[in-house]
Amino acid sequence: MTEKELIDAAITARKSAYCPYSHMAVGAALLAKSGKVYTGANMENASFTPTVCAERVAFFSAIMAGEREFVRIAVVGGPEGEEPLREFPPCGVCRQVMSEFCGEDFEILIATRDSYHRLTLPEILPFRFNESYF
Ligand code: THU
């Protein structure tokens, strides 16, 4: 699975976004060390706070399938019905969820259809709070 293929999987996942409130459609594709890919899209709610981001849908789907080790995640987002032209960085809550399950070599591809930035977990979440404090 190339980085471009992972981004394409995120673009496809984005079509499943349920986003009637923000009209921002987000897709994520998470590559596990097993080689399998788990996808997610944002799931909104009339009560707003139950909304779950695309990245967390992908992570929790992977965890439910028994995965515990991950390589990278691709994220695309933007106005519903439009091409993802602007890079859409993961929110702080999703970064913290990545921190729970991923090591320092985990990569985040913040992508559009044609370009992307590749960042490591410590780059997008420096000085992180994790299990080592327990
Ligand atoms: N959203 C994501 O899916 N991922 C992020 O990392 C940031 C935000 C979603 C949540 C909400 O449905 C919409 O984008 C607008 O915030």
Backbone and ligand atoms as CSV (ligand in chain L), in Angstrom:
chain,resi,resn,atom,element,x,y,z
A,1,MET,N,N,0.862,-1.209,0.000
A,1,MET,CA,C,0.000,0.000,0.000
A,1,MET,C,C,0.887,1.244,0.000
A,2,THR,N,N,0.873,1.988,-1.094
A,2,THR,CA,C,1.668,3.215,-1.167
A,2,THR,C,C,0.968,4.344,-0.401
A,3,GLU,N,N,1.711,5.409,-0.152
A,3,GLU,CA,C,1.102,6.567,0.514
A,3,GLU,C,C,-0.034,7.123,-0.348
A,4,LYS,N,N,0.167,7.145,-1.659
A,4,LYS,CA,C,-0.874,7.668,-2.568
A,4,LYS,C,C,-2.128,6.800,-2.504
A,5,GLU,N,N,-1.941,5.492,-2.435
A,5,GLU,CA,C,-3.103,4.588,-2.334
A,5,GLU,C,C,-3.843,4.803,-1.017
A,6,LEU,N,N,-3.095,5.078,0.050
A,6,LEU,CA,C,-3.744,5.326,1.343
A,6,LEU,C,C,-4.559,6.630,1.284
A,7,ILE,N,N,-4.004,7.631,0.622
A,7,ILE,CA,C,-4.734,8.902,0.460
A,7,ILE,C,C,-5.996,8.669,-0.382
A,8,ASP,N,N,-5.879,7.874,-1.437
A,8,ASP,CA,C,-7.056,7.563,-2.265
A,8,ASP,C,C,-8.128,6.848,-1.437
A,9,ALA,N,N,-7.703,5.980,-0.518
A,9,ALA,CA,C,-8.669,5.284,0.361
A,9,ALA,C,C,-9.364,6.292,1.277
A,10,ALA,N,N,-8.632,7.300,1.734
A,10,ALA,CA,C,-9.244,8.342,2.578
A,10,ALA,C,C,-10.240,9.172,1.762
A,11,ILE,N,N,-9.893,9.449,0.515
A,11,ILE,CA,C,-10.801,10.222,-0.356
A,11,ILE,C,C,-12.097,9.428,-0.584
A,12,THR,N,N,-11.969,8.118,-0.770
A,12,THR,CA,C,-13.163,7.268,-0.941
A,12,THR,C,C,-13.978,7.225,0.355
A,13,ALA,N,N,-13.303,7.075,1.499
A,13,ALA,CA,C,-14.000,7.017,2.795
A,13,ALA,C,C,-14.775,8.311,3.050
A,14,ARG,N,N,-14.221,9.397,2.594
A,14,ARG,CA,C,-14.847,10.717,2.811
A,14,ARG,C,C,-16.261,10.779,2.251
A,15,LYS,N,N,-16.531,9.970,1.217
A,15,LYS,CA,C,-17.871,9.959,0.610
A,15,LYS,C,C,-18.918,9.466,1.600
A,16,SER,N,N,-18.501,8.763,2.651
A,16,SER,CA,C,-19.448,8.232,3.645
A,16,SER,C,C,-19.672,9.179,4.812
A,17,ALA,N,N,-19.083,10.364,4.755
A,17,ALA,CA,C,-19.256,11.316,5.864
A,17,ALA,C,C,-20.736,11.625,6.092
A,18,TYR,N,N,-21.097,11.680,7.364
A,18,TYR,CA,C,-22.450,12.131,7.738
A,18,TYR,C,C,-22.258,13.490,8.399
A,19,CYS,N,N,-22.495,14.556,7.635
A,19,CYS,CA,C,-22.115,15.889,8.117
A,19,CYS,C,C,-23.164,16.945,7.762
A,20,PRO,N,N,-24.440,16.707,8.186
A,20,PRO,CA,C,-25.499,17.648,7.807
A,20,PRO,C,C,-25.420,18.987,8.531
A,21,TYR,N,N,-24.555,19.121,9.529
A,21,TYR,CA,C,-24.503,20.370,10.314
A,21,TYR,C,C,-23.345,21.253,9.879
A,22,SER,N,N,-22.160,20.686,9.829
A,22,SER,CA,C,-21.004,21.509,9.427
A,22,SER,C,C,-20.823,21.530,7.911
A,23,HIS,N,N,-21.340,20.512,7.229
A,23,HIS,CA,C,-21.106,20.341,5.790
A,23,HIS,C,C,-19.620,20.275,5.465
A,24,MET,N,N,-18.834,19.811,6.443
A,24,MET,CA,C,-17.421,19.528,6.208
A,24,MET,C,C,-17.272,18.019,6.185
A,25,ALA,N,N,-16.894,17.459,5.059
A,25,ALA,CA,C,-16.763,16.004,4.926
A,25,ALA,C,C,-15.294,15.624,5.075
A,26,VAL,N,N,-15.047,14.671,5.975
A,26,VAL,CA,C,-13.676,14.260,6.283
A,26,VAL,C,C,-13.561,12.750,6.110
A,27,GLY,N,N,-12.449,12.316,5.541
A,27,GLY,CA,C,-12.179,10.885,5.394
A,27,GLY,C,C,-10.803,10.561,5.936
A,28,ALA,N,N,-10.663,9.348,6.469
A,28,ALA,CA,C,-9.373,8.902,6.993
A,28,ALA,C,C,-9.156,7.453,6.594
A,29,ALA,N,N,-7.890,7.111,6.339
A,29,ALA,CA,C,-7.518,5.720,6.056
A,29,ALA,C,C,-6.274,5.408,6.869
A,30,LEU,N,N,-6.389,4.362,7.698
A,30,LEU,CA,C,-5.358,4.004,8.673
A,30,LEU,C,C,-4.722,2.676,8.269
A,31,LEU,N,N,-3.415,2.698,8.069
A,31,LEU,CA,C,-2.682,1.479,7.699
A,31,LEU,C,C,-2.119,0.832,8.961
A,32,ALA,N,N,-2.554,-0.403,9.229
A,32,ALA,CA,C,-2.030,-1.158,10.375
A,32,ALA,C,C,-0.769,-1.906,9.941
A,33,LYS,N,N,0.051,-2.304,10.933
A,33,LYS,CA,C,1.271,-3.052,10.595
A,33,LYS,C,C,0.945,-4.395,9.957
A,34,SER,N,N,-0.282,-4.895,10.181
A,34,SER,CA,C,-0.728,-6.144,9.542
A,34,SER,C,C,-0.851,-5.997,8.028
A,35,GLY,N,N,-0.878,-4.750,7.546
A,35,GLY,CA,C,-1.080,-4.494,6.120
A,35,GLY,C,C,-2.514,-4.128,5.792
A,36,LYS,N,N,-3.416,-4.319,6.761
A,36,LYS,CA,C,-4.818,-3.978,6.502
A,36,LYS,C,C,-5.059,-2.478,6.678
A,37,VAL,N,N,-6.070,-1.978,5.954
A,37,VAL,CA,C,-6.436,-0.559,6.016
A,37,VAL,C,C,-7.820,-0.434,6.623
A,38,TYR,N,N,-7.962,0.492,7.558
A,38,TYR,CA,C,-9.246,0.763,8.223
A,38,TYR,C,C,-9.623,2.204,7.909
A,39,THR,N,N,-10.857,2.386,7.498
A,39,THR,CA,C,-11.269,3.723,7.076
A,39,THR,C,C,-12.312,4.300,8.022
A,40,GLY,N,N,-12.461,5.611,7.949
A,40,GLY,CA,C,-13.468,6.297,8.750
A,40,GLY,C,C,-13.884,7.585,8.076
A,41,ALA,N,N,-15.068,8.046,8.446
A,41,ALA,CA,C,-15.550,9.361,8.017
A,41,ALA,C,C,-16.216,10.005,9.224
A,42,ASN,N,N,-16.314,11.316,9.215
A,42,ASN,CA,C,-16.913,11.985,10.379
A,42,ASN,C,C,-18.407,11.697,10.469
A,43,MET,N,N,-18.862,11.537,11.709
A,43,MET,CA,C,-20.256,11.200,12.018
A,43,MET,C,C,-20.801,12.262,12.955
A,44,GLU,N,N,-21.647,13.131,12.430
A,44,GLU,CA,C,-22.148,14.253,13.225
A,44,GLU,C,C,-23.462,13.902,13.932
A,45,ASN,N,N,-23.862,14.824,14.803
A,45,ASN,CA,C,-25.071,14.608,15.602
A,45,ASN,C,C,-25.727,15.950,15.871
A,46,ALA,N,N,-27.078,15.960,15.919
A,46,ALA,CA,C,-27.824,17.187,16.176
A,46,ALA,C,C,-27.433,17.826,17.502
A,47,SER,N,N,-26.950,16.995,18.417
A,47,SER,CA,C,-26.530,17.501,19.723
A,47,SER,C,C,-25.065,17.954,19.731
A,48,PHE,N,N,-24.440,17.881,18.564
A,48,PHE,CA,C,-23.069,18.355,18.294
A,48,PHE,C,C,-21.974,17.591,19.038
A,49,THR,N,N,-22.036,17.565,20.391
A,49,THR,CA,C,-20.899,16.959,21.098
A,49,THR,C,C,-20.724,15.456,20.836
A,50,PRO,N,N,-21.772,14.696,20.493
A,50,PRO,CA,C,-21.523,13.289,20.173
A,50,PRO,C,C,-20.799,13.069,18.841
A,51,THR,N,N,-20.574,14.116,18.076
A,51,THR,CA,C,-19.878,13.992,16.794
A,51,THR,C,C,-18.530,13.294,16.985
A,52,VAL,N,N,-18.241,12.379,16.062
A,52,VAL,CA,C,-16.955,11.677,16.092
A,52,VAL,C,C,-16.228,11.961,14.779
A,53,CYS,N,N,-14.961,12.311,14.897
A,53,CYS,CA,C,-14.141,12.632,13.722
A,53,CYS,C,C,-13.794,11.362,12.937
A,54,ALA,N,N,-13.448,11.593,11.676
A,54,ALA,CA,C,-13.087,10.501,10.761
A,54,ALA,C,C,-11.932,9.658,11.309
A,55,GLU,N,N,-10.935,10.318,11.873
A,55,GLU,CA,C,-9.746,9.602,12.350
A,55,GLU,C,C,-10.098,8.633,13.467
A,56,ARG,N,N,-10.970,9.074,14.374
A,56,ARG,CA,C,-11.323,8.195,15.496
A,56,ARG,C,C,-12.209,7.042,15.044
A,57,VAL,N,N,-13.075,7.276,14.062
A,57,VAL,CA,C,-13.867,6.166,13.512
A,57,VAL,C,C,-12.916,5.103,12.956
A,58,ALA,N,N,-11.890,5.541,12.232
A,58,ALA,CA,C,-10.920,4.588,11.659
A,58,ALA,C,C,-10.154,3.863,12.763
A,59,PHE,N,N,-9.674,4.600,13.763
A,59,PHE,CA,C,-8.910,3.970,14.847
A,59,PHE,C,C,-9.743,2.959,15.614
A,60,PHE,N,N,-10.955,3.325,15.975
A,60,PHE,CA,C,-11.746,2.427,16.821
A,60,PHE,C,C,-12.200,1.197,16.031
A,61,SER,N,N,-12.411,1.369,14.736
A,61,SER,CA,C,-12.714,0.215,13.885
A,61,SER,C,C,-11.531,-0.744,13.874
A,62,ALA,N,N,-10.329,-0.204,13.769
A,62,ALA,CA,C,-9.120,-1.045,13.758
A,62,ALA,C,C,-8.919,-1.740,15.099
A,63,ILE,N,N,-9.122,-1.004,16.178
A,63,ILE,CA,C,-8.945,-1.599,17.506
A,63,ILE,C,C,-9.961,-2.725,17.709
A,64,MET,N,N,-11.195,-2.494,17.269
A,64,MET,CA,C,-12.221,-3.538,17.373
A,64,MET,C,C,-11.836,-4.787,16.593
A,65,ALA,N,N,-11.098,-4.615,15.513
A,65,ALA,CA,C,-10.670,-5.759,14.685
A,65,ALA,C,C,-9.438,-6.443,15.268
A,66,GLY,N,N,-8.942,-5.925,16.382
A,66,GLY,CA,C,-7.816,-6.569,17.053
A,66,GLY,C,C,-6.458,-5.967,16.745
A,67,GLU,N,N,-6.429,-4.914,15.934
A,67,GLU,CA,C,-5.146,-4.278,15.587
A,67,GLU,C,C,-4.605,-3.490,16.775
A,68,ARG,N,N,-3.307,-3.520,16.946
A,68,ARG,CA,C,-2.672,-2.735,18.017
A,68,ARG,C,C,-1.439,-1.964,17.539
A,69,GLU,N,N,-1.016,-2.208,16.303
A,69,GLU,CA,C,0.182,-1.525,15.805
A,69,GLU,C,C,-0.128,-0.870,14.463
A,70,PHE,N,N,0.328,0.370,14.325
A,70,PHE,CA,C,-0.063,1.157,13.169
A,70,PHE,C,C,1.132,1.839,12.504
A,71,VAL,N,N,1.009,2.045,11.199
A,71,VAL,CA,C,2.091,2.634,10.404
A,71,VAL,C,C,1.828,4.114,10.134
A,72,ARG,N,N,0.696,4.399,9.514
A,72,ARG,CA,C,0.371,5.786,9.177
A,72,ARG,C,C,-1.123,5.934,8.929
A,73,ILE,N,N,-1.567,7.209,8.954
A,73,ILE,CA,C,-2.956,7.523,8.630
A,73,ILE,C,C,-2.969,8.650,7.602
A,74,ALA,N,N,-3.877,8.559,6.640
A,74,ALA,CA,C,-4.089,9.648,5.679
A,74,ALA,C,C,-5.411,10.328,6.015
A,75,VAL,N,N,-5.425,11.650,5.972
A,75,VAL,CA,C,-6.626,12.429,6.312
A,75,VAL,C,C,-6.894,13.440,5.198
A,76,VAL,N,N,-8.141,13.467,4.738
A,76,VAL,CA,C,-8.567,14.494,3.773
A,76,VAL,C,C,-9.892,15.082,4.244
A,77,GLY,N,N,-10.096,16.345,3.991
A,77,GLY,CA,C,-11.361,16.950,4.401
A,77,GLY,C,C,-11.587,18.276,3.706
A,78,GLY,N,N,-12.823,18.742,3.839
A,78,GLY,CA,C,-13.177,20.031,3.255
A,78,GLY,C,C,-14.668,20.091,3.004
A,79,PRO,N,N,-15.118,21.197,2.423
A,79,PRO,CA,C,-16.558,21.365,2.207
A,79,PRO,C,C,-17.167,20.199,1.418
A,80,GLU,N,N,-18.293,19.714,1.946
A,80,GLU,CA,C,-19.011,18.590,1.338
A,80,GLU,C,C,-19.298,18.870,-0.137
A,81,GLY,N,N,-19.069,17.895,-0.982
A,81,GLY,CA,C,-19.383,18.045,-2.403
A,81,GLY,C,C,-18.296,18.722,-3.208
A,82,GLU,N,N,-17.246,19.161,-2.528
A,82,GLU,CA,C,-16.129,19.807,-3.236
A,82,GLU,C,C,-14.886,18.936,-3.130
A,83,GLU,N,N,-13.960,19.135,-4.052
A,83,GLU,CA,C,-12.671,18.454,-3.972
A,83,GLU,C,C,-11.935,18.905,-2.705
A,84,PRO,N,N,-11.192,18.011,-2.046
A,84,PRO,CA,C,-10.412,18.435,-0.869
A,84,PRO,C,C,-9.153,19.187,-1.305
A,85,LEU,N,N,-9.277,20.486,-1.440
A,85,LEU,CA,C,-8.199,21.298,-2.001
A,85,LEU,C,C,-7.259,21.853,-0.942
A,86,ARG,N,N,-7.745,21.911,0.300
A,86,ARG,CA,C,-6.929,22.471,1.372
A,86,ARG,C,C,-6.608,21.378,2.393
A,87,GLU,N,N,-5.374,21.297,2.809
A,87,GLU,CA,C,-5.006,20.272,3.788
A,87,GLU,C,C,-5.800,20.481,5.080
A,88,PHE,N,N,-6.248,19.368,5.667
A,88,PHE,CA,C,-7.208,19.399,6.776
A,88,PHE,C,C,-6.564,18.668,7.958
A,89,PRO,N,N,-5.935,19.395,8.868
A,89,PRO,CA,C,-5.170,18.732,9.932
A,89,PRO,C,C,-6.064,18.103,10.991
A,90,PRO,N,N,-5.640,16.986,11.572
A,90,PRO,CA,C,-6.417,16.342,12.640
A,90,PRO,C,C,-6.587,17.252,13.846
A,91,CYS,N,N,-7.752,17.169,14.475
A,91,CYS,CA,C,-8.014,17.970,15.676
A,91,CYS,C,C,-7.201,17.432,16.865
A,92,GLY,N,N,-7.184,18.189,17.929
A,92,GLY,CA,C,-6.413,17.809,19.110
A,92,GLY,C,C,-6.874,16.512,19.753
A,93,VAL,N,N,-8.198,16.289,19.763
A,93,VAL,CA,C,-8.715,15.053,20.360
A,93,VAL,C,C,-8.228,13.844,19.558
A,94,CYS,N,N,-8.267,13.941,18.239
A,94,CYS,CA,C,-7.794,12.826,17.405
A,94,CYS,C,C,-6.292,12.616,17.581
A,95,ARG,N,N,-5.533,13.680,17.737
A,95,ARG,CA,C,-4.089,13.532,17.993
A,95,ARG,C,C,-3.869,12.762,19.288
A,96,GLN,N,N,-4.670,13.056,20.305
A,96,GLN,CA,C,-4.532,12.366,21.583
A,96,GLN,C,C,-4.895,10.888,21.440
A,97,VAL,N,N,-5.913,10.576,20.638
A,97,VAL,CA,C,-6.279,9.169,20.398
A,97,VAL,C,C,-5.151,8.462,19.645
A,98,MET,N,N,-4.548,9.131,18.676
A,98,MET,CA,C,-3.388,8.543,17.989
A,98,MET,C,C,-2.281,8.239,18.994
A,99,SER,N,N,-2.077,9.161,19.930
A,99,SER,CA,C,-1.041,9.007,20.947
A,99,SER,C,C,-1.270,7.757,21.795
A,100,GLU,N,N,-2.543,7.402,22.001
A,100,GLU,CA,C,-2.868,6.237,22.827
A,100,GLU,C,C,-2.392,4.940,22.180
A,101,PHE,N,N,-2.455,4.904,20.861
A,101,PHE,CA,C,-2.227,3.637,20.160
A,101,PHE,C,C,-0.962,3.610,19.308
A,102,CYS,N,N,-0.242,4.730,19.217
A,102,CYS,CA,C,0.853,4.794,18.246
A,102,CYS,C,C,2.160,5.243,18.878
A,103,GLY,N,N,3.253,4.793,18.273
A,103,GLY,CA,C,4.581,5.173,18.718
A,103,GLY,C,C,5.079,6.422,18.003
A,104,GLU,N,N,6.334,6.773,18.321
A,104,GLU,CA,C,6.882,8.032,17.802
A,104,GLU,C,C,7.146,7.990,16.304
A,105,ASP,N,N,7.156,6.791,15.708
A,105,ASP,CA,C,7.404,6.695,14.263
A,105,ASP,C,C,6.106,6.713,13.448
A,106,PHE,N,N,4.962,6.802,14.135
A,106,PHE,CA,C,3.677,6.857,13.421
A,106,PHE,C,C,3.612,8.128,12.575
A,107,GLU,N,N,3.097,7.978,11.355
A,107,GLU,CA,C,3.059,9.111,10.423
A,107,GLU,C,C,1.626,9.533,10.105
A,108,ILE,N,N,1.457,10.832,9.950
A,108,ILE,CA,C,0.163,11.412,9.589
A,108,ILE,C,C,0.330,12.109,8.249
A,109,LEU,N,N,-0.442,11.662,7.258
A,109,LEU,CA,C,-0.419,12.288,5.933
A,109,LEU,C,C,-1.601,13.242,5.870
A,110,ILE,N,N,-1.307,14.520,5.874
A,110,ILE,CA,C,-2.353,15.548,5.824
A,110,ILE,C,C,-2.426,15.968,4.365
A,111,ALA,N,N,-3.531,15.533,3.709
A,111,ALA,CA,C,-3.498,15.466,2.249
A,111,ALA,C,C,-4.596,16.260,1.552
A,112,THR,N,N,-4.301,16.603,0.306
A,112,THR,CA,C,-5.311,16.958,-0.675
A,112,THR,C,C,-5.238,15.841,-1.724
A,113,ARG,N,N,-5.982,15.980,-2.817
A,113,ARG,CA,C,-5.880,14.934,-3.841
A,113,ARG,C,C,-4.486,14.905,-4.458
A,114,ASP,N,N,-3.840,16.067,-4.532
A,114,ASP,CA,C,-2.589,16.162,-5.295
A,114,ASP,C,C,-1.332,16.382,-4.470
A,115,SER,N,N,-1.468,16.662,-3.187
A,115,SER,CA,C,-0.279,16.972,-2.395
A,115,SER,C,C,-0.513,16.537,-0.952
A,116,TYR,N,N,0.572,16.391,-0.221
A,116,TYR,CA,C,0.387,16.104,1.202
A,116,TYR,C,C,1.634,16.444,2.000
A,117,HIS,N,N,1.406,16.666,3.289
A,117,HIS,CA,C,2.489,16.795,4.250
A,117,HIS,C,C,2.557,15.499,5.051
A,118,ARG,N,N,3.766,15.033,5.318
A,118,ARG,CA,C,3.962,13.845,6.158
A,118,ARG,C,C,4.609,14.308,7.462
A,119,LEU,N,N,3.882,14.087,8.569
A,119,LEU,CA,C,4.380,14.501,9.888
A,119,LEU,C,C,4.379,13.293,10.819
A,120,THR,N,N,5.285,13.277,11.775
A,120,THR,CA,C,5.276,12.194,12.764
A,120,THR,C,C,4.391,12.606,13.940
A,121,LEU,N,N,4.033,11.610,14.749
A,121,LEU,CA,C,3.203,11.907,15.922
A,121,LEU,C,C,3.844,12.954,16.844
A,122,PRO,N,N,5.148,12.842,17.182
A,122,PRO,CA,C,5.728,13.896,18.041
A,122,PRO,C,C,5.721,15.279,17.389
A,123,GLU,N,N,5.712,15.303,16.062
A,123,GLU,CA,C,5.649,16.615,15.403
A,123,GLU,C,C,4.273,17.254,15.546
A,124,ILE,N,N,3.207,16.448,15.488
A,124,ILE,CA,C,1.877,17.076,15.607
A,124,ILE,C,C,1.362,17.079,17.046
A,125,LEU,N,N,2.020,16.316,17.934
A,125,LEU,CA,C,1.607,16.332,19.344
A,125,LEU,C,C,2.842,16.263,20.243
A,126,PRO,N,N,3.579,17.371,20.326
A,126,PRO,CA,C,4.770,17.372,21.172
A,126,PRO,C,C,4.390,17.364,22.658
A,127,PHE,N,N,5.310,16.873,23.496
A,127,PHE,CA,C,5.150,16.929,24.958
A,127,PHE,C,C,3.830,16.283,25.365
A,128,ARG,N,N,3.591,15.081,24.835
A,128,ARG,CA,C,2.273,14.457,24.982
A,128,ARG,C,C,2.091,13.738,26.312
A,129,PHE,N,N,0.855,13.721,26.742
A,129,PHE,CA,C,0.452,12.979,27.944
A,129,PHE,C,C,0.092,11.561,27.501
A,130,ASN,N,N,0.720,10.551,28.111
A,130,ASN,CA,C,0.403,9.188,27.713
A,130,ASN,C,C,0.483,8.211,28.888
A,131,GLU,N,N,0.453,6.937,28.567
A,131,GLU,CA,C,0.364,5.902,29.605
A,131,GLU,C,C,1.570,5.900,30.526
A,132,SER,N,N,2.663,6.523,30.118
A,132,SER,CA,C,3.878,6.493,30.953
A,132,SER,C,C,3.688,7.264,32.273
A,133,TYR,N,N,2.616,8.072,32.356
A,133,TYR,CA,C,2.358,8.824,33.589
A,133,TYR,C,C,1.572,8.027,34.626
A,134,PHE,N,N,1.129,6.790,34.201
A,134,PHE,CA,C,0.331,5.985,35.141
A,134,PHE,C,C,1.228,4.991,35.874
L,1,THU,N1,N,-13.491,16.637,11.839
L,1,THU,C1,C,-12.895,15.434,11.573
L,1,THU,O1,O,-13.549,14.497,11.108
L,1,THU,N2,N,-11.583,15.307,11.857
L,1,THU,C2,C,-10.812,16.273,12.415
L,1,THU,O2,O,-9.685,16.000,12.808
L,1,THU,C3,C,-11.326,17.632,12.540
L,1,THU,C4,C,-12.793,17.771,12.400
L,1,THU,C5,C,-14.918,16.792,11.558
L,1,THU,C6,C,-15.760,16.926,12.796
L,1,THU,C7,C,-16.966,17.682,12.256
L,1,THU,O3,O,-17.890,16.734,11.758
L,1,THU,C8,C,-16.417,18.496,11.100
L,1,THU,O4,O,-15.134,17.958,10.803
L,1,THU,C9,C,-16.273,19.972,11.416
L,1,THU,O5,O,-15.555,20.182,12.572
